[in-house]
Amino acid sequence: MVLSLAILAPLKVSAISQSLPTLLPWGDRVVRDGIELQVAVAPQGRALKERDRVTFRFRIADEAGRPMPGLQPSAWLEPLAPGQSVDPTACVREMETGSGWKLVKAPVLLDLELREGERPGTYEALARMGRPGRYGVAFFLGSPRLVHCFEVEVQGS
């Protein structure tokens, strides 16, 4: 997955409050400073479409694979400008050097409002996708510090 963030005119995207499927296949896996993050985005196996209900799930564990419950991660979604892509390394660098705090505090298209799921250390949100296009997704955990960015594409229905 590729990642980048951009701010465009607001799109119709909404958070949805309802239970999520219990199991999703894990996609992205990132390990930094002894913390492991696994990412799952569903529906899997087909392109995301506008108006789809999309599950974003993040599993946080220590280096031994033990889940880390009780954390307060954040994640948000922003549309990408045409030709723009997400650079995960640049995203981490921006967040860790302090310039990324502008991204954390900036108004975002959709704050994913993560909540801890039924499985300890798993944080999730359900969102309804808006217009077709590419979107950057940013994940941020303040303590212990962990940043990860990736891209999702939404096709017309």
Protein Blocks (a to p, Z undefined) as FASTA:
>chain_A
ZZddddddddddddddddddfbdcdfbdcdeehiacddddddehiacdehiacddddddd
dfkopacehiacddddddddehiacdfklmmmmmmnopmmmmmmpccfbdgkiaddfbgh
iacdddddddedddddddddfbdcdddddddddddZZ
